[in-house]
Amino acid sequence: MTVATQLTSAIASVQSAASSMKTFSLETDDKKAKQTFEKLATTLDNAVETLQERQQYIENQEPQYK
């Protein structure tokens, strides 16, 4: 498995986790829990952006991994 393939898998996993946090946030009435889930979702969304930037860098450096 190439680094690019592993990175694509990691991005999908983090996106899934972010979606779960957003869903949990919508489904709870507890304000503190809602804030926690929203904060986690934001953190995970930022992680996805960082991973996607890294993926783009790898693809630019090593076009065969696209």
C-alpha positions as CSV (number, residue, x, y, z in Angstrom):
1,M,0.0,0.0,0.0
2,T,1.5,3.4,-1.0
3,V,1.7,6.4,1.2
4,A,-0.9,8.1,-1.0
5,T,-3.3,5.2,-0.6
6,Q,-2.8,5.3,3.2
7,L,-3.4,9.0,3.2
8,T,-6.6,8.7,1.2
9,S,-7.8,6.1,3.7
10,A,-6.9,8.3,6.7
11,I,-8.7,11.3,5.2
12,A,-11.8,9.2,4.8
13,S,-11.6,8.0,8.3
14,V,-11.2,11.4,9.8
15,Q,-14.0,12.8,7.6
16,S,-16.2,10.0,9.0
17,A,-15.3,10.8,12.6
18,A,-16.1,14.5,11.9
19,S,-19.5,13.6,10.5
20,S,-20.2,11.5,13.6
21,M,-19.3,14.4,15.9
22,K,-21.7,16.7,13.9
23,T,-24.4,14.1,14.2
24,F,-23.9,13.7,17.9
25,S,-24.0,17.5,18.3
26,L,-27.4,17.7,16.6
27,E,-28.8,14.8,18.5
28,T,-28.0,15.9,22.0
29,D,-29.8,18.5,24.2
30,D,-26.9,18.8,26.6
31,K,-25.3,22.1,25.9
32,K,-21.9,21.1,27.2
33,A,-21.9,17.9,25.2
34,K,-23.1,19.8,22.1
35,Q,-20.2,22.3,22.5
36,T,-17.7,19.4,22.9
37,F,-19.0,17.6,19.8
38,E,-18.9,20.8,17.8
39,K,-15.3,21.6,18.9
40,L,-14.2,18.0,18.1
41,A,-15.9,18.3,14.6
42,T,-14.0,21.6,14.0
43,T,-10.7,20.0,15.1
44,L,-11.3,17.0,12.8
45,D,-12.3,19.2,9.9
46,N,-9.0,21.1,10.3
47,A,-7.2,17.8,10.4
48,V,-8.8,16.8,7.1
49,E,-7.7,20.1,5.5
50,T,-4.1,19.5,6.7
51,L,-4.2,15.9,5.4
52,Q,-5.6,17.0,2.0
53,E,-2.8,19.6,1.7
54,R,-0.3,16.9,2.4
55,Q,-1.9,14.6,-0.1
56,Q,-1.7,17.4,-2.7
57,Y,2.0,17.9,-1.9
58,I,2.7,14.2,-2.3
59,E,0.8,14.1,-5.6
60,N,2.8,17.1,-6.9
61,Q,6.1,15.6,-5.9
62,E,5.3,12.0,-7.0
63,P,2.7,12.2,-9.8
64,Q,2.7,8.4,-10.2
65,Y,0.8,8.2,-6.8
66,K,-2.3,10.0,-8.1
